[in-house]
Amino acid sequence: MMEMENLLNKTVKLPTHFSEPVVVESITQVGKHYKLRVRKIDGHLEEVVASKDEIEEAQIILEEKYKSVISEHLSLLVESHRIRYAYSYDPYFAVSLSGIQTLPHQIEAVYGKMLPQPRLRFLLADDPGAGKTIMAGLFIKEMKMRAAIEKILIIVPASLRIQWQDELLRFFNEYFIIVDAELDRQQVVNIWQKENQIITSIDYAKQEEVRERVWQQDFDMVIVDEAHKCSAYTKRRSNRSPEREATKRYQLVEKLALRPNHLLFLTATPHYG
């Protein structure tokens, strides 16, 4: 048998009187019945008379709490969940989100070849002007929406750093910090560890005092633009076996490629090595 006091200040279900849960604020016995003063979800107070049997059937909701929220906050919550799971329903969600006009070969490369791979090891070789930066940006955006990557390093020739930073911000709303010698010197902490989205030049990162710190980081994804410039060359000498000469650029990328789950090389130039 339920004690009447147990209902006070509890959220309960009274199916014979209300379709939604109510909070019992007071109970007064009136003859063989009980007068209940309750507060509805919309905040209004109401009084009902219930029999003992009806009260016995009342179900106390122990953990559910009904609170009023600001409508703008609720809208933001709904929108965040919509964006979070949108890729499940829109296979080209990053395209829709960025608003860029993609070309068929870009869709085929990103959605047909790159995204289906659980661990990306991909050389994207295409003509100059084919939009390799756009393809890399689409892949980054899709993977971030899936929470598959967070810490990203993009290695480019020094002359392309600003272009990469500008296009990723303008088309995909992704900000990457450019790390160079001047910025690196100003840091109290290890900037390679502190920042999650970094663009740097191949010739800065290859320096011995820099590459050691780069190698120590757990990047989820590494992108190397103009990857043909990181080749190792084979030298042939008379009366001796061919020898491979690994440049500092090659050494940087060779060791850096061991740790990240996703590795993307971009090039528009045939190479040897």
N, C-alpha and C positions, 0 to 999 in steps of 0.2 A: 504494500500500500504506500502511495506517495504522500509524504508529509507536505502540507500546504506551504510551509515556510521554505521548502526547497525550491519553490517556483519563483520566489521573490528575486527581482533583478536578474532573472535568467531569460535568455532568448529561447522561446518555446514555439512549438507548432500546436495550434488549436484548430484542427481541420473542420470542426463543426461550426466555427465562427469566422475564421480568417483563412484566406488562401495563401497568405505569406506569413513567415515567422513574425512574432511580436515579442516585445520585452514586457514582462509582468512587473508593474511598479507597486501595486498594492492588492491585497486580497481581504475582503470583508465578508464574514458569514452572514447570510440573510435567511433565517429559517433553515430549511434543508438544502438551500442553494448557496452559491458564493458569487459575490460581485467582484469582478476583476477589472482593475484599471490598467490598461495596457498602452504601450507606445508602438505605433506602426512604423514601418520602414521609412515612410515619408515624414516622420516626426510628429504626426498628429496623435493626440490622446483620444482614447475611446474606452467606454465602459460597457461590459457585457455581463450577463448573469448566466452562470454555467452550473450544471448539476455536478454532483460529486463524481459520477461516472465519467462525465466529459473531461473533468480535470484529471482523472486517473489515466485517461487516454493521451493526455498531453505529453509531447516528446520534447525533452530538453536538448537543445543544440549546444553541445559542450565547446566545440572549437570554432565554429563559424562565427565571424564577427561582421556585422554590417555597419559600414561607416560611410558617411557622406564624403565625397571627394570633389575637388575642383574640376569642372568639366574640361578645362584646357589640359590639365594633367592627365586625365583619362584619355583624351585624344592623342596626346603624345605617346602614352603607353601603347595604345592600339596601333599607332603608326609605326612605332619601333618594332613591334612584333610582326607587322605586315612586311616591313623591309627585311627583317631577320629571316623570314621564311619564304620570301618572294621567289628566290631562285628555284625553289621546289616546283613552282607552278609556271614560271616564265624562264625557259631555258636560255634566253638572251637578256637576262635582267640587267646586266652591266651595260649593255648597249642602250637599253631604254633609259637607264639612270643617267648615263653620260650625255645622251642626246646627240652623239656624233653620227655622221653618215658613214657607216661601215661598207666595205666592199666585199664581194663574195669570197675572195681568196683570204680575207682577214677572218671572216666567220669560219671558214673551213679549217684554217690553221688553229684558231683558238678553241673552238667548240667541237671540231671534228677530230683533231689530233692531240692537242695539249691537255685540255681539261679531263679527258677520259683516263689519263695516265695517273695511277696512284702515287708514283714517284717520278717526277718529271726530270728527264735527261734529254734535252732537245736542242738541236741546232736549227735555228730558223734562218735559212739562207734565201734571200729574196733580192730583187732588183732595187737599186737606190730609188727612194721615193715611194716605195710600196707600203709604207706606214708601219714599219716594224715597231716603232715606239708605241703606236696605237695598239698593236697586237699585244705587246708586253703589258700595257696599261689595262687592257681588257682582262687579261689573265690575272693580274694582281687584284683587280676589283672583284672578280668572281671568287677567287680563293679567299679573300678577306671576308666576303659576305658569308662564306661557309666556315669561317673561323679556322681555316686550314693553315694560314700563315699570319705572322705578326711582325717578325723581325726580318727586314729586307735590305739587301745591299745591291746597289747598281754601280758597276764599274764601267767607265766610259773614257774616251779620249778627253783631255782637258777642254778642248774647244766645244764639246757637246754637253757639258754639265748644265749650263743655263737652259739650253733647249729642252733637255730631259725634265728638269725641274718645272719649267713653264708648262709643258704639255701635260704632265701628270696632274698638275694643280688645275689647269684650265679645263681639261676634258674630263677628269675623274675626281676632282676635289681631293686629291691625295698629295699632302705636302711632304716633300723629302728635303732634308737638310743637306747642304753641300759641305762636305768636310775637306778642308785643304790645310796646308801647313800653318797659315795664319790663325785660323779658327782652332786648330788642334792645340797650338801653343797657349791659347788663352784659357783652356779648360783646366779646372782644378781636378775634375774627375775624368775617368776614361770615357771620352765621347763615343767611342765605338761600342761601349757597353751601355751607355745611357740612352742613346737614340735608337729608335726602332726602324726608321726609314731613312737610309743614307745614300747619297750619291757622292762618288769620289772619282778622281782620275786614276787611270791605271798606273801612270808614272809616279804619282804620289804614293799610292798604296804598295808599290813594289819595293820601296825603300826598306832596308833591313830593320830599322828601328820602328817603322810603321807596320810592316806586314806581320810582325810577331804579335802585335795587339789585334790585328784583324783576324789572324788565324785562331785566336783564343775565343772568338765569339761564336755563339750558337745561332747562326742565321738560319731562318726557315727557308729563305730563297735567296739565290744569288743570280744576278743578271749581268752578263758581260757583253757590252756592245763593241762592235769592230773586233770580234773575237779572233779574226785571222791575224791580228797583230800580236797575239800571245803564242805564236808558234815556236816550237823547238826545231832547230835546223840540224841536218845531218851533214857532217863534213867528211869528205873522202880524201885520204892522204895516200900517197904512193906507198906500196908495200905494207900497208897497215889496214886493219879493219875499220869500217866506217864508225865515226864517233858522233854521238848526239850532243849538240850544244844547247843546253836549256837556258834560255834567256831569263832574266829576273821576272819579266812579265809572265813567262810560262811557269816558273817556279811558284809565283804567287797564286795563280789560278789552279795549278795542279793540286796544291795542298788545300786550297780553299774549297775545292770541289768535293772533298771527302766528307764534309759534315752536313751540309744542308740537304733537306729532303728534295728540294726543287732547284734545278740548275738549268738556266736558259742562256744559250749563246746566240748572238745576233751577228750576222755578217752579210755583206753584199758583194764580197770579193772572194774569188777562188784563192785557196792558199795551199801551201805545201808544208809538210812538217808533222 
